[in-house]
Structure formats: C-alpha cells, structure tokens
C-alpha cells in the first residue's frame, strides 16, 4: 500500500500531500538532498528533464522507496513513498498520471507571476486514480495467482511483517525547503514521526539510489526505541469506569410486538406504528424536522459541478474529465494510433485481437466477421449486456465493417472502435431534448414542474431523488419533496432525514429551498400525489419531486396502480431508477414499467444507480435503453448527495470495450 504522496516545489513548498501511514519526514528530505541538491543521479535519469517516473531510478531510504518525477517548467516534484518490501506495479503510472492531471488543473495558476498560494482541491482526482490503478492491478494479480496455485506457499515470516502495524495516527506535517523544517506539529518533539526498523537491512539493487538512515548512518536512540515499541491505545480511567458500570447493569429485555396471521400488530399493543405524522397535523413536514446532535459536512461544489458566469450550476463527470486530460496528454506525445493498456483508458485490443487473422489487404465479408462478431457478443455478455442488446450492437458494428479493406492491425482496431461508438451513440442518444433545467424554467411560472421516481424494491429511489433534489437546489429552485411511499415502514422518515440534511446544506450556501409533504402511512398514493401538486402550486414551488413505493415488475396487482398514479399526479417526467448490478433482468424491468402507465404515457428517462459497485460491467444501462428507447439521464456513483453524473457515451464505450 502507498504510504504517502507529495507534490512540492523545488523551493521546498508543499502544494499538496496525502498520507496513508506515518512516515519520517527525513525520507523526502534525504531524496531532495541527494537527488536535487547534490544531484547524485545515475546515467539516464535527468533531474531537469520532464521524463516518466519509470525512467527515474527509485530512491531507497532504509525500508522505504521513493518514486519521483519532475516538471521543469513549473519547478514541481512529484514523489510517491512506499515500503520497499512491497511490489507496486502501478506506482510509475500513478506518478505520471498525477503529474499530468495536476499540471492540467493548476498549471495556469502556477505560471502566473508572484504566485504565493495555490488552492488545490485535488483529493478526488488522486483517489480516482488510486481506485482505477489498484483495481486493475488486483485483477492482474488474481490471474497470476490462479496460474501459480500449485506453487509452494511463501514463508510465514514474509507475510507477518505487516499484520501487526498500528493504524496511522492523525498528524499535521509542516515541510519547508530545508530538511530541518520537517516536523510533526502535533508533537512537542522535533524527532521524526516514525523511524523504520533497521534490524533487518535490505541490500539495494545497483539501479537504486540509496540514502543513509539519519545522521551518521544511524537513527537516534529515542527513534529506535519508539520504532521497536508497540503502540497501545488505552482508554482513560473515566472511559474504563463507564464501561464497567454499563457491564454491571442488568440487561433489560425488550418487549416483543405480537403480530397476527395477516401481518397486523396486536390491537392490545399501545405502541404506535406510524411515527410520520407531525403532532399538530401539519402536512408540509416542517414541524417534524428536529435538531440533530451532529451537523452535515459541507460539500465542496467544485468536486461535482461548477457554475457559469450566469450562476447556473452544471454537473461534472469526474471520470470523463480525468480520462480526457490523460488522453490529451497522450495525444501530444504521439500521433500514432495505439491501444490503451486498460489502466486509465479503454482497451480496444480486447476486441481487435479477434481480427488478427484476417488483416492484410483483404476486403471483409459477412463470413469473415462471423467468428469475430460471436467473440464480441460473448465479450459484451460478460459486461452485463443483455443478449438481444449485444446482438443489436454487434449487428451495427458488422454493418460498418462489411466491405472494408483491411490494411494493418491498427487500422482495423480504429474501425472497430469507430463502429462500436457509432452503434452506442445511436442507441444511447435520446431523440429529443431532455434538459431538465431548461424545461423547469419554461414551466415554473405557470405551475410546478412534476417529477416522479419509480422502480423496483431496493434500487435506491429515495436516495437518487435526494441527489436530484440537491442538484436542483444548486440551481436555486424551490423544491417540494412528496412522500408517496405509504406502504414501506420507515419510508416517510427516510425522506424526512434527507430533507433535513438538504436544508442544512442549502442554508449554508444560501441556494434554493426544500420542504417535505407527507400524510403518513396507509393512504392512497395517487391521492397524496394529487394533493401535493395542488399544494405546490398554491405555495409557489418550482419543482415537485414525488417518491413512490417499490414494486416487483412482474406483479400485475402492484403495477396496475401506476396508471392511476399517472392520471392523478400528471407528472412531466417519470424517471425509473435501475440498478447497475441487476444484470439481464433489467430488460424485463424496463419494459414492464414502461408499459404500466396506460396508453399514451411511458417512462421519460432512467437513473442508473450503484454504478460505482460494478466496475466496467455497465451493460445494464445499454440493455434498458435498448429495451425501451428511453434515454439514461443520470448515473449514480456513490452514496452522497453530490454523487450524481450525466451519462457520457464515451465513458460507456470505454467501459464496454475494456479487457477483462
């Protein structure tokens, strides 16, 4: 695992850093002294040249290794620190990619004269690269492990060095140009945070740059003693006494509630089951919002979107932004068409390899494409694409390739990528405009814009409704959230918590207004929705967001109520939340929901949730669009309110064409 990553200037100013485990400041100091001050570099490693980290020899200091690279123009140094015993195959790629992304984002600020402060909100970009690179390395290591399963296991001593390490302690590091300025601000001592164990020295290879373990080649007595002493985390006396008091108290048995055969509570029980209704009978949901012991963390707007000169908020796709930065940097280095390694981009070679046997001045026919198309279909099935959607995509690629004269392997890969992108573009691009903000602005002066969220059980309807609400609040809209899930226990309370959180966030930023409309449980959802729309029009709300109960798509009794709901609420947009990890059943779900609202009414868009849990297996969204011709409007990438992105065809293409 990576211990730390530093981005600093040649004058010693740390612009950004990320620490995963406590490391001694002398590691970076020694690197700066040996490599950049004394210039003790090996042939082929130029400190002043902006070359790849793989071409710079690793710098070894005690039990740690540093991988580094520089940007001569800006005077920047990028350093990754990790344990020498670890083999991180992706570390060079990480250092190079972080250099490219950082320079692209903050290079303009650094180029300005007399720049003294650079605001670096760089954590999300760094974490995104760590996730991608570690995942790819894990997949590759898994394949290697499977092929060497019969080999002897490694000695136990090799694997026991890392299991007993204490968790990292929180610390604030202050670093300057001189190595004496590195110290821990949380301690009264000026000694290093942690000194590596020197009892097991390792012999560096000839291509490594090495440094001494402190002044005179030996660590201080206090540092060695601290390193060899296990860290203990003991509770204070008050905490221990509190635990004893709790343990000495007799356990109080919880009185169980009795249920009859119909699933109803015993009438003799005086415990209320409906906690959603406010005490004074109000329906706006304002009175039931209470103060919480903890406050909501503030969300950095730049981490998920931006505002233009008019103050309008727009969603940002982080993966697309990072990939475009890296792709642009690659394009500047070479003009030849090359396939990506699969670490930071799409791997078209996973499909292009099927055409190796038919390149070389041959005009492609249907017979030539039969086996490659079958292989491509199997590849798409492994990406969670439904079979009929995979066949449709392959047919589109086949039409593009028939009659093409092959020249070399690179050209056929380019044609495959172009053909697949064309097929995906036709499938995923909506036939009409679906700009929510534009439509809301056109209608809100006459009446509220009504959006309804539907879907099967457990896909994240309430969570994604809250994400959309947060997005609309950033555009200064006045939003009414309606609880029409009157069946599931806790559904109303869940929305009340979301509204309370959103109120806290918007109060800090002064954007938008949100309220909850609810009438408790057991009510008819269609009537609640109709009353909510009327209430929203009377109170001047811009948007009415309606949550509905989850229902099985193959249960006709539950699905039949959606037609009445559509007739009563008359929503402008009906959005279905689909789960990215549902697989090929997504086709049946999408078709059944699309046909459940009666004649002349259907779904208007999809929200694909949990896309952060499936990696590159994003075939669900392709299958749902194929089954209904309904576009994907949003993609959910996490559990926070700002984890909402718009769909990019290029992003979907990269995921589908990546190698396994």
SULUR-V885504 format. One line per field, one symbol per residue. ss: DSSP state (a for helix, b for strand, c for the rest). phi: phi as a letter, one per 40 degrees, with the letter a starting at -180 (. if undefined). Layout:
ss->???
phi->???
//
This chain:
ss->cbbbbbbbbccccbbbbbbccccccaaaaaaaaaaaacccccccccccccccaaacccbbbccbbbbbbbbccccbbbbbbbbcccccccaaaaaaaaaaaaaaaaaaaaacccccccccccaaaaaaaaaaaaaaaaaaaaaaaaaccccccccaaaacccccccccccccbbccccaaacbbccccccccccccccccccccccccbbbcccaaacccaaaaaaaaccccccccaaaaaaaaaaaaccccccccccbcccccbcccccccccccccccccccccccccccccccccccaaacbbbcccccbbbccaaaaaaaaaaaaaaaacccccccccccccccaaaaaaaaaaccccbccaaaaaaaaaaaaaaaaaccccaaaaaaaaaaaaaaacccbcccaaaaaaaaaaaaaaaaaaaacccccccaaaaaaaacccccbbbbbbccccccaaaaaaaaaaaaaacccbbbbbbbccccccaaaaaaaaaaaaaaaaaaacccbbbbbcccccccaaaaaaaaaaaaaaacccbbbbbbcccccccaaaacaaaaaaaaacccbbbbbbbcccaaaaaaaaaaaaccccccccccbbbbbcaaacccccaaaaaaaaaacccbbbbbcccccccbbbccaaaaaaaaaccc
phi->.ccabbbbcccgcccaaabbacbcccccdcccccccccfcbcdgbcccccbcccccccbbbfbbbbbaabbcdbgbbbbbbaccccbbcccccccccccccccccbcccccccgcbbbcbcbcccccccdcccccccccccccccccbccccccdccccccbcbccccccabbbbbccccccacccbccccccabccccbcbcccccccbbcchdggbcccccccccccccbbbccccccccccccccccccccccccbcccgbccccccccbbbcccccgcbcgccccbcbcbcccccccccaaabcccgccbcbbccccccccccccccccabccbcccgcbacbcccccccbccbchgbccbccccccdcccccccccccgccdcccccccccccccccgcccbacccccccccccccccccccccccbcbcdccccccbcccaccbbbbbiccgchcccccccccccccccgccbbcbcbccbccgcccccccccccccccccccgbgabbbbabgbgcccccccccccccccccgccbbbbcbccaccbbccccccccccccccfccbbbbcbccbcgcccccccccccccbgcgbacbabbccgccbbgccbcdcccccccbfbcccbbcbibbcccbbccbcccccccccccc
//
